[in-house]
Amino acid sequence: MFKSAIAAVAAAPFLATAAFAGPYVNVEANAGLTGSDYTGTTTDFHVGYEGTAGKVSYYGQVGPALVTPNGGDSDVRVSGKVGASVAATDKLNVYGEYSAITTDDDLSSGIKAGLKYAF
């Protein structure tokens, strides 16, 4: 019974589901490495909203981020991200994301963009 429940949870992302629009909670841990040396982990505790408008899917989320450097003191920051994906064709999606996190001095941010082609 327990093994089948684990298998069902593992397969869930690969199953077709109905489109969802509305609020969500996202907890995400991102660990860093330089070579094989562990540098630390940032864990986001976000509340967000996602939806669709025609061929565009979008989302935005914000919340506290627990920054835990290797060998250093943990700190709580504010982080967030917004993104969108456009169905350019039946097989090609164009996507982008902007993310940011507060620091002691300036805002640290990043941009991600790409293409996803399904065969």
Order of alpha helices (4+ residues) and beta strands (2+ residues): alpha-beta-beta-beta-beta-beta-beta
